[in-house]
């Protein structure tokens, strides 16, 4: 579902897919584009079809855009083998020229382009990946991601973002989570028992009176 929700109606979006991972699984905020910046990608023609990686290269060559795009696009490129609905496509799937390919098919002309679906997560060592499973393994062993999972669950049960005052308890929950070898059930229990989180206690029925 995440793949379809982070796509456009008729094409994929490496930027949106990478942004989701960066903000939801690493809890790192990526600023909005500066006012007045053109966020449209170059058009694709039948004579010169381009992959989304090629189209986004312009953003990474612009210093203003590159600061953010270098953080999110390389993650999204690793999902380019999946079409806008999240379905694994053919080896040469690329939504940016799909319509041109359809037009050429009617004319009996074959249009094909190879995809580079290698991805990486800037800021995490040895983070090159070529499949969602590999990315999952990279994130699972990342302390940043482990901490983010605890934060996201806290935000869910407490109905608010964490503050500095919450961190002593959050560190204890994170320690319990790691000690359990990242069993989500243990995360739920540890969060529920943290007296600093009355919202979590009430949700799980563990509030002591």
Residue pairs with C-beta under 8 A, 6 or more apart in sequence:
1 86
2 17
2 20
2 86
3 17
3 79
3 82
3 85
3 86
4 84
4 85
4 86
5 20
6 13
6 16
6 17
6 19
6 20
7 13
7 16
7 17
7 83
7 84
7 85
7 86
7 95
8 84
8 95
9 84
10 84
10 95
10 98
10 99
11 52
11 84
11 95
11 96
11 98
12 52
12 76
12 79
12 80
12 82
12 83
12 84
12 95
13 52
13 76
14 52
14 53
14 56
14 72
14 73
14 75
14 76
14 77
14 79
14 80
15 56
15 69
15 72
15 73
15 76
16 76
17 75
17 76
17 79
18 71
18 72
18 73
18 74
18 75
18 76
18 77
19 30
19 72
19 76
21 72
21 75
21 121
21 135
21 139
22 28
22 30
22 71
22 72
22 75
23 29
23 30
24 148
24 152
25 139
25 145
25 148
25 149
26 121
26 139
26 142
26 144
26 145
26 148
27 144
27 147
27 148
27 151
27 152
28 71
28 144
30 68
30 71
30 72
31 68
33 39
33 65
33 68
34 64
37 64
37 65
41 52
41 55
41 56
41 58
41 96
42 50
42 55
42 58
44 50
44 55
44 96
44 97
44 100
45 100
46 97
46 100
46 103
46 104
46 111
49 94
49 96
49 97
49 100
49 101
49 111
49 113
50 96
50 97
50 113
51 80
51 94
51 96
51 113
51 115
51 116
52 77
52 80
52 94
52 95
52 96
53 77
53 80
53 115
53 116
55 96
56 69
56 73
59 65
59 66
59 69
59 73
60 66
60 69
60 70
60 73
70 122
71 122
71 123
74 119
74 120
74 121
74 122
75 119
75 120
75 121
75 135
76 119
77 116
77 117
77 118
77 119
78 117
78 118
78 119
78 120
78 129
78 130
78 131
78 132
78 135
79 117
79 119
79 132
80 93
80 94
80 115
80 117
81 88
81 89
81 91
81 93
81 115
81 117
82 88
82 89
83 89
83 93
83 95
84 95
91 114
91 115
92 112
92 113
92 114
92 115
93 115
94 113
94 115
97 111
97 113
100 111
101 111
101 112
104 110
104 111
105 111
117 130
118 128
118 129
118 130
119 128
119 129
119 130
119 135
120 127
120 128
120 129
121 127
121 129
121 135
121 138
121 139
121 142
123 144
124 138
124 142
124 144
126 138
127 138
129 135
129 138
139 145
140 146
140 182
146 174
146 177
146 178
146 182
147 174
149 177
149 187
150 170
150 173
150 174
150 177
150 187
150 191
151 162
151 170
153 187
153 188
153 191
154 162
154 166
154 170
154 173
154 191
154 197
154 200
155 161
155 162
157 191
157 192
157 197
157 199
157 200
157 203
157 204
158 197
158 199
158 200
159 199
162 170
165 196
166 196
166 197
168 196
169 194
169 195
169 196
169 197
172 190
172 194
173 187
173 190
173 191
173 194
176 186
176 187
176 190
177 183
177 186
177 187
177 190
179 186
180 186
180 187
188 204
191 197
191 200
191 204
192 200
192 201
192 203
192 204
192 206
193 201
193 206
194 200
194 201
195 201
198 207
201 207
201 208
